[in-house]
Amino acid sequence: MDPTVVLVLCLSLLLLFSLWKQSHGRGNLPPGPTPLPILGNILQIDFKNLTKSLTKLSEVYGPVFTVYLGMKPTVVLYGYEAVKEALIDLGEEFSGRNIPPMNEKVNKGLGVIFSNGKRWKDTRRFSLMTLRNFGMGKRSIEERVQEEARCLVEDLRQTNGAAPCNVICSVIFQNRFDYKDQQFLNLIGRLNENFRLVNSKIVQVCNMFPFIIDYLPRNSKQTIKNTTYIKNYVLEKVKEHQESLDINNPRDFIDCFLIKMEQEKNNPQSEFTIDNLFVTVFDLFVAGTETTSTTLRYGLLLLLKHPEVTAKVQEEIERVIGRHRSPSMQDRSRMPYMDAVIHEIQRYIDLIPNSLPHATTCDVKFRNYLIPKGTQILPSLNSVLHDDKEFPKPEEFDPGHFLDKSGNFKKSDYFMPFSTGKRVCAGEGLARMELFLFLTSILQNFTLKPPVDTKEIDTTPLVSGFIHVPPFYKLSFIPV
């Protein structure tokens, strides 16, 4: 038979199989745009601005709809009611994690972020407990953050967002880095590059069509290379800890995990293995570093853009704290405007607009639809954080969104920058503390001065696919 005919027949069969799989798999899934064979709906979605594309689709198909990212269906939850109903009211059923092929290739379903079932529950429970016991009786979490805030103020021009990294490093590795340490700068550089690469279209395509990961795309290979570099650093630190471990005097997270491994060494079902330790430490390091430092960078840009907000914050700092002591978390209850500003920064920047993808842990009946076990779920946090009924001017930066008429701080159930439900960010408490103490310390000691007129400052994200990254900008820190 002619090779061309064979090729055409094979392609035709592949297309037919794809169509059958898609129509068969839809079952009673929510409605959505008709997918193309193999490609699904990727030609109907702008991956440079996924949020905008999902908003347009929600206007047509409602708050719960299905899109095909390649050949697999993804159910999108749009709006507060749909997100709450799934992630909170049916938290267990929607608590699975869809593991992108790029992550699966590197992390093998281990760790605390991209794991499932018993492994995820055991690792998360242990990680939360250890973070709550931060410092194991040595120093409290707040003291470590305050110490780093002082270092940040002293060496502000050279930090490049490094302070949050040092805080999580002191939790995991016991020690902190000097801001000029080359190894430290290499780690930060690799993290920053991966944060940008994960937004690239080619990496997103690799996750939809994993068979191409090992071939052409340079970005996907660089992402894996950067991840391997950071994991090798973690491996070295784990070996150092093993050599100097004192089970009666744990120094940090790694020591605690190693002790747990020893306690469960005779349990064949234990999830506390050396491989899981590597990935869990990597997860905590990445999650505790890049997200908070990016939020700080974005927050400073917004304060540059809105000097009237900055002036009001500094007046509150002067009145409540003064200039001769370090801020503490006790101050937050007496600083409603600062609290509102930080909440508004997180709401406005919408750091991870569509959360990390969830997955159903069983067949779920949801709003008269039947969503099969293992279906990818995309909760649109953007649709909650930018709800115009809860936040009257959602596209504007306005701390008044979190203040009542008397100027008191006003909580909102719609505030979900850390996601919600069973998969809410494990480091939420640490991140909240860092943002308050770092920003308060900076504004206590410096006036922010932009090199251009504030009208020329653009706060539009540099990339707005999976993660919102702030544009590059310059500012001067003028001592108060």
C-alpha positions as CSV (number, residue, x, y, z in Angstrom):
1,M,0.0,0.0,0.0
2,D,1.2,3.5,-0.8
3,P,2.8,5.2,2.2
4,T,0.8,8.3,1.6
5,V,-2.4,6.4,1.8
6,V,-1.3,4.6,5.0
7,L,-0.5,8.0,6.5
8,V,-3.9,9.5,5.5
9,L,-5.7,6.4,6.9
10,C,-3.8,6.6,10.2
11,L,-4.5,10.3,10.6
12,S,-8.2,9.8,9.8
13,L,-8.4,7.0,12.4
14,L,-6.7,9.2,14.9
15,L,-9.1,12.0,14.3
16,L,-12.1,9.7,14.5
17,F,-10.8,8.2,17.8
18,S,-10.3,11.7,19.1
19,L,-13.8,12.7,18.2
20,W,-15.2,9.5,19.8
21,K,-13.2,10.0,23.0
22,Q,-14.3,13.6,23.3
23,S,-18.0,12.9,22.7
24,H,-17.9,9.8,24.8
25,G,-16.1,11.6,27.7
26,R,-18.4,14.6,27.8
27,G,-21.2,12.5,29.3
28,N,-23.3,15.0,31.3
29,L,-20.5,17.6,31.6
30,P,-21.5,21.3,31.7
31,P,-22.0,23.0,28.3
32,G,-19.2,24.7,26.5
33,P,-17.8,25.5,23.0
34,T,-17.6,22.6,20.6
35,P,-14.0,21.2,20.6
36,L,-12.0,20.5,17.5
37,P,-10.5,17.0,17.2
38,I,-7.2,16.7,19.1
39,L,-6.9,20.5,19.5
40,G,-10.0,20.9,21.6
41,N,-10.8,24.6,22.2
42,I,-7.2,25.9,22.2
43,L,-7.8,28.0,19.1
44,Q,-10.7,29.8,20.8
45,I,-8.7,30.7,23.9
46,D,-6.1,33.4,24.2
47,F,-3.4,31.9,26.5
48,K,-1.7,35.3,26.9
49,N,-4.9,36.5,28.6
50,L,-6.7,33.3,29.8
51,T,-8.8,35.3,32.3
52,K,-10.4,37.4,29.6
53,S,-11.1,34.4,27.4
54,L,-12.8,32.6,30.3
55,T,-14.9,35.7,31.1
56,K,-16.2,35.8,27.6
57,L,-17.1,32.1,27.6
58,S,-18.9,32.5,31.0
59,E,-21.1,35.2,29.4
60,V,-22.2,32.6,26.8
61,Y,-22.3,29.3,28.8
62,G,-22.9,30.5,32.4
63,P,-21.0,30.1,35.7
64,V,-20.1,26.4,35.1
65,F,-18.9,25.3,31.7
66,T,-16.5,22.9,30.0
67,V,-13.5,23.7,27.7
68,Y,-11.1,21.2,26.1
69,L,-7.5,22.1,26.6
70,G,-6.3,19.6,24.0
71,M,-8.2,16.3,24.3
72,K,-9.1,16.5,28.0
73,P,-12.1,18.3,29.4
74,T,-11.7,21.0,32.0
75,V,-14.7,22.3,34.0
76,V,-14.4,26.0,34.8
77,L,-16.0,27.4,37.9
78,Y,-16.8,31.1,37.4
79,G,-18.1,33.4,40.1
80,Y,-18.3,33.2,43.9
81,E,-21.3,30.9,44.2
82,A,-19.9,28.2,41.9
83,V,-16.4,28.4,43.5
84,K,-17.8,28.2,47.0
85,E,-20.3,25.4,46.2
86,A,-17.5,23.3,44.7
87,L,-14.4,24.0,46.8
88,I,-16.1,24.6,50.2
89,D,-19.5,22.9,50.2
90,L,-18.2,19.9,48.3
91,G,-14.6,20.3,49.4
92,E,-13.6,16.6,49.6
93,E,-15.0,15.8,46.2
94,F,-13.1,18.7,44.5
95,S,-9.9,18.4,46.6
96,G,-7.9,16.4,44.0
97,R,-5.1,18.0,42.1
98,N,-4.7,17.7,38.4
99,I,-0.9,17.3,37.8
100,P,0.4,19.0,34.7
101,P,2.7,16.7,32.7
102,M,5.6,19.1,33.2
103,N,5.3,18.8,36.9
104,E,4.7,15.1,36.8
105,K,7.9,14.6,34.8
106,V,10.0,16.4,37.5
107,N,8.1,15.7,40.8
108,K,6.5,12.3,40.1
109,G,3.3,13.2,42.0
110,L,5.3,13.8,45.3
111,G,5.4,16.8,47.6
112,V,2.5,18.9,49.0
113,I,1.4,20.9,46.0
114,F,1.1,18.3,43.1
115,S,0.1,15.2,45.0
116,N,-3.1,13.4,45.7
117,G,-4.8,11.0,48.1
118,K,-3.1,9.7,51.3
119,R,0.2,11.1,50.2
120,W,-1.2,14.6,49.9
121,K,-3.2,14.4,53.2
122,D,-0.3,13.1,55.2
123,T,2.3,15.5,53.8
124,R,0.1,18.5,54.0
125,R,-1.0,17.7,57.6
126,F,2.7,17.3,58.6
127,S,3.8,20.5,56.8
128,L,1.0,22.6,58.4
129,M,1.9,21.3,61.9
130,T,5.6,22.0,61.4
131,L,5.0,25.5,60.0
132,R,2.7,26.2,63.0
133,N,5.6,25.1,65.3
134,F,7.9,27.3,63.3
135,G,11.4,27.3,64.8
136,M,10.7,24.4,67.2
137,G,10.8,26.5,70.3
138,K,13.9,28.4,69.2
139,R,12.5,31.6,67.7
140,S,9.0,32.4,66.7
141,I,8.0,32.9,63.1
142,E,7.3,36.6,63.7
143,E,10.8,37.2,65.1
144,R,12.3,35.7,62.0
145,V,10.2,37.9,59.7
146,Q,11.0,41.0,61.8
147,E,14.7,40.2,61.6
148,E,14.6,39.8,57.8
149,A,12.5,43.0,57.5
150,R,15.3,44.9,59.3
151,C,17.9,43.4,56.9
152,L,15.7,44.4,54.0
153,V,15.5,48.0,55.2
154,E,19.3,48.1,55.7
155,D,20.1,46.7,52.2
156,L,17.0,47.6,50.3
157,R,18.5,48.7,47.0
158,Q,20.1,45.3,46.5
159,T,17.4,42.9,47.7
160,N,15.5,42.4,44.4
161,G,12.6,40.8,46.4
162,A,14.9,38.4,48.2
163,A,13.6,38.8,51.8
164,P,10.7,36.3,51.6
165,C,13.1,33.8,50.3
166,N,15.3,34.2,53.3
167,V,12.3,33.7,55.7
168,I,11.3,30.4,54.1
169,C,15.0,29.4,54.0
170,S,15.3,29.9,57.7
171,V,12.3,27.7,58.2
172,I,13.5,24.9,55.9
173,F,17.3,25.1,56.0
174,Q,17.8,26.8,59.4
175,N,20.1,29.5,57.9
176,R,19.5,32.6,55.8
177,F,21.5,33.9,52.9
178,D,23.5,37.1,52.4
179,Y,21.8,39.1,49.6
180,K,25.1,39.1,47.6
181,D,25.7,35.4,48.0
182,Q,26.2,34.1,44.4
183,Q,24.5,30.7,45.1
184,F,21.5,32.6,46.6
185,L,21.4,34.9,43.5
186,N,21.5,31.8,41.2
187,L,18.6,30.2,43.0
188,I,16.5,33.4,42.8
189,G,17.4,33.7,39.2
190,R,16.2,30.2,38.4
191,L,13.0,30.8,40.3
192,N,12.3,34.0,38.5
193,E,13.0,32.5,35.1
194,N,10.6,29.6,35.8
195,F,7.9,31.9,37.0
196,R,8.1,33.6,33.6
197,L,8.4,30.4,31.6
198,V,5.4,28.8,33.2
199,N,3.4,31.6,31.6
200,S,4.8,31.0,28.1
201,K,2.5,29.5,25.5
202,I,4.9,26.7,24.6
203,V,5.0,25.4,28.2
204,Q,1.2,25.5,28.3
205,V,1.1,23.6,25.0
206,C,3.5,21.0,26.4
207,N,1.1,20.4,29.3
208,M,-1.7,19.9,26.9
209,F,0.3,17.7,24.5
210,P,2.9,16.0,26.8
211,F,4.4,13.8,24.0
212,I,6.3,16.9,22.7
213,I,8.0,17.7,26.0
214,D,11.1,15.7,25.1
215,Y,11.4,17.2,21.7
216,L,11.7,20.7,20.3
217,P,10.5,23.3,22.9
218,R,13.5,25.1,24.5
219,N,11.3,26.7,27.2
220,S,10.1,23.4,28.5
221,K,13.6,22.0,28.7
222,Q,14.8,25.1,30.5
223,T,12.0,24.9,33.0
224,I,13.0,21.3,33.8
225,K,16.7,22.3,33.9
226,N,16.0,25.1,36.4
227,T,13.8,22.8,38.6
228,T,16.6,20.2,38.6
229,Y,19.1,22.8,39.7
230,I,17.0,23.9,42.7
231,K,16.3,20.2,43.6
232,N,20.0,19.4,43.6
233,Y,20.6,22.3,46.0
234,V,17.9,20.8,48.2
235,L,19.5,17.4,48.0
236,E,22.8,18.8,49.2
237,K,21.1,20.5,52.2
238,V,19.3,17.3,53.1
239,K,22.6,15.3,53.1
240,E,24.1,18.0,55.4
241,H,21.1,17.6,57.7
242,Q,21.4,13.8,57.8
243,E,25.0,14.0,58.9
244,S,24.3,16.4,61.8
245,L,20.8,15.4,62.8
246,D,20.0,15.5,66.5
247,I,16.6,13.9,67.0
248,N,16.2,15.6,70.4
249,N,16.9,19.0,69.0
250,P,15.3,19.6,65.5
251,R,16.5,22.8,63.9
252,D,14.1,23.2,61.0
253,F,11.6,21.6,58.6
254,I,14.2,19.2,57.2
255,D,15.2,17.9,60.6
256,C,11.5,17.4,61.5
257,F,10.9,15.4,58.3
258,L,14.0,13.2,58.8
259,I,12.8,12.5,62.4
260,K,9.4,11.5,61.1
261,M,11.0,9.2,58.5
262,E,12.9,7.5,61.3
263,Q,9.7,7.1,63.4
264,E,7.9,5.4,60.4
265,K,10.8,3.4,58.9
266,N,9.0,0.1,59.6
267,N,5.8,1.3,58.1
268,P,5.7,0.2,54.4
269,Q,2.8,2.5,53.7
270,S,4.5,5.6,55.0
271,E,4.6,8.6,52.8
272,F,7.6,10.0,54.7
273,T,10.4,9.0,52.3
274,I,13.6,10.6,51.1
275,D,12.1,11.3,47.7
276,N,9.0,12.9,49.2
277,L,11.2,15.0,51.4
278,F,13.1,16.4,48.4
279,V,9.9,17.4,46.6
280,T,8.1,18.7,49.7
281,V,11.1,21.0,50.6
282,F,11.2,22.1,46.9
283,D,7.5,22.9,47.0
284,L,7.7,25.0,50.2
285,F,10.8,26.8,48.9
286,V,9.2,27.8,45.6
287,A,5.8,28.6,47.0
288,G,7.2,30.5,50.0
289,T,9.6,32.5,47.9
290,E,8.3,33.6,44.5
291,T,4.6,34.3,45.2
292,T,5.3,36.6,48.2
293,S,8.2,38.5,46.6
294,T,6.1,39.0,43.4
295,T,3.2,40.3,45.5
296,L,5.6,42.7,47.3
297,R,7.0,43.9,44.0
298,Y,3.6,44.5,42.6
299,G,2.4,46.2,45.8
300,L,5.3,48.7,45.7
301,L,4.4,49.5,42.1
302,L,0.8,50.2,43.1
303,L,1.9,52.4,45.9
304,L,4.1,54.3,43.5
305,K,1.1,54.8,41.2
306,H,-1.1,56.0,44.1
307,P,0.9,58.3,46.3
308,E,-2.2,59.5,48.1
309,V,-2.6,55.9,49.4
310,T,1.0,55.7,50.4
311,A,0.8,59.0,52.3
312,K,-2.3,57.8,54.2
313,V,-0.5,54.6,55.2
314,Q,2.5,56.4,56.4
315,E,0.4,58.7,58.5
316,E,-1.1,55.6,60.2
317,I,2.3,54.1,60.7
318,E,3.6,57.3,62.3
319,R,0.6,57.5,64.6
320,V,0.5,53.8,65.7
321,I,4.1,52.7,65.6
322,G,6.3,55.7,65.2
323,R,9.9,55.4,63.9
324,H,11.8,54.0,66.8
325,R,10.6,50.4,67.0
326,S,10.0,47.6,64.6
327,P,6.4,46.8,63.5
328,S,4.8,43.7,65.0
329,M,1.7,41.7,64.2
330,Q,-0.1,43.2,67.2
331,D,0.0,46.5,65.4
332,R,-2.2,45.2,62.6
333,S,-5.5,45.4,64.6
334,R,-4.8,49.1,65.2
335,M,-4.0,49.8,61.5
336,P,-7.2,49.2,59.5
337,Y,-6.0,51.2,56.6
338,M,-2.8,49.3,56.2
339,D,-4.6,46.1,56.5
340,A,-7.1,47.2,53.8
341,V,-4.2,48.3,51.5
342,I,-2.6,44.9,51.7
343,H,-5.9,43.1,51.0
344,E,-6.5,45.4,48.1
345,I,-3.1,44.8,46.7
346,Q,-3.7,41.0,46.7
347,R,-7.2,41.5,45.3
348,Y,-6.2,43.8,42.6
349,I,-3.1,42.0,41.3
350,D,-5.0,38.6,41.3
351,L,-1.6,36.8,41.3
352,I,-2.9,33.3,40.2
353,P,-6.1,34.2,38.5
354,N,-7.4,30.7,37.9
355,S,-5.8,28.9,40.9
356,L,-3.8,25.7,40.5
357,P,-6.0,23.2,38.7
358,H,-8.1,20.9,40.9
359,A,-9.5,17.5,40.0
360,T,-12.5,15.6,41.2
361,T,-11.7,12.7,43.6
362,C,-14.9,10.7,42.5
363,D,-17.9,11.0,40.2
364,V,-19.6,14.2,41.4
365,K,-23.2,15.4,40.7
366,F,-22.9,19.1,40.5
367,R,-25.7,21.4,39.5
368,N,-27.5,18.7,37.6
369,Y,-24.3,17.7,35.8
370,L,-22.2,14.6,36.3
371,I,-18.5,15.3,36.5
372,P,-16.5,12.1,36.2
373,K,-13.7,11.3,38.7
374,G,-10.3,12.8,37.7
375,T,-11.8,15.6,35.6
376,Q,-9.7,18.8,35.7
377,I,-11.4,21.7,37.5
378,L,-10.4,25.3,37.0
379,P,-11.7,27.7,39.7
380,S,-11.7,31.3,38.4
381,L,-10.4,33.2,41.4
382,N,-10.3,36.3,39.2
383,S,-14.1,36.1,38.9
384,V,-14.4,36.2,42.7
385,L,-11.8,38.8,43.4
386,H,-13.1,41.1,40.7
387,D,-16.8,40.6,41.4
388,D,-18.5,44.0,40.9
389,K,-21.2,43.4,43.4
390,E,-18.8,42.8,46.2
391,F,-16.2,45.3,45.0
392,P,-18.0,48.2,43.3
393,K,-14.9,49.3,41.3
394,P,-13.1,45.9,40.7
395,E,-10.7,47.2,38.0
396,E,-9.5,50.1,40.2
397,F,-7.1,50.0,43.0
398,D,-9.2,51.2,46.0
399,P,-8.4,50.2,49.6
400,G,-12.0,51.3,50.4
401,H,-13.1,47.9,49.1
402,F,-12.0,46.6,52.6
403,L,-13.2,49.5,54.8
404,D,-16.6,50.3,56.2
405,K,-18.1,53.8,56.4
406,S,-16.4,54.4,59.8
407,G,-13.0,53.5,58.4
408,N,-12.8,50.1,60.2
409,F,-11.4,47.1,58.4
410,K,-14.1,45.0,56.6
411,K,-13.7,41.3,55.9
412,S,-15.0,39.8,52.7
413,D,-15.8,36.1,51.9
414,Y,-14.8,37.0,48.4
415,F,-11.2,37.5,49.4
416,M,-9.6,34.3,48.0
417,P,-6.0,35.1,46.8
418,F,-4.8,31.9,48.5
419,S,-7.7,29.9,47.0
420,T,-10.1,28.2,49.4
421,G,-11.3,24.9,50.7
422,K,-9.2,21.8,51.2
423,R,-6.4,23.0,48.9
424,V,-6.1,26.5,50.4
425,C,-2.4,27.6,50.4
426,A,-0.6,26.0,53.3
427,G,1.6,29.0,53.8
428,E,-1.2,31.6,53.9
429,G,-0.4,32.6,57.5
430,L,3.3,33.1,56.8
431,A,2.5,35.1,53.6
432,R,0.1,37.4,55.4
433,M,2.6,38.1,58.1
434,E,5.4,38.8,55.6
435,L,3.4,41.2,53.6
436,F,2.3,43.2,56.6
437,L,5.7,43.3,58.3
438,F,7.8,43.9,55.1
439,L,5.5,46.6,53.6
440,T,5.0,48.4,57.0
441,S,8.8,48.4,57.6
442,I,9.6,49.8,54.2
443,L,7.0,52.6,54.5
444,Q,8.1,53.3,58.0
445,N,11.6,54.0,56.8
446,F,11.3,55.2,53.2
447,T,9.4,57.5,50.9
448,L,8.8,55.9,47.5
449,K,9.9,58.1,44.6
450,P,9.2,57.1,40.9
451,P,11.5,58.3,38.1
452,V,8.5,59.3,36.0
453,D,5.2,61.0,36.5
454,T,2.7,58.8,38.2
455,K,0.3,59.1,35.2
456,E,2.9,57.3,33.1
457,I,3.2,54.3,35.5
458,D,1.6,51.2,34.0
459,T,0.3,48.5,36.4
460,T,-0.8,46.1,33.7
461,P,0.7,42.6,34.2
462,L,3.7,41.8,32.1
463,V,2.2,38.4,31.4
464,S,-1.3,37.4,32.3
465,G,-1.6,33.7,31.5
466,F,-1.2,31.3,34.5
467,I,0.4,34.0,36.8
468,H,0.2,37.8,36.8
469,V,3.7,39.1,36.8
470,P,4.2,42.9,37.4
471,P,6.0,44.9,34.6
472,F,9.6,46.0,35.2
473,Y,9.9,49.4,36.9
474,K,12.4,51.6,38.8
475,L,11.9,53.5,42.0
476,S,14.0,55.3,44.6
477,F,13.8,54.7,48.3
478,I,14.3,58.0,50.1
479,P,15.0,57.7,53.8
480,V,12.3,59.3,55.9
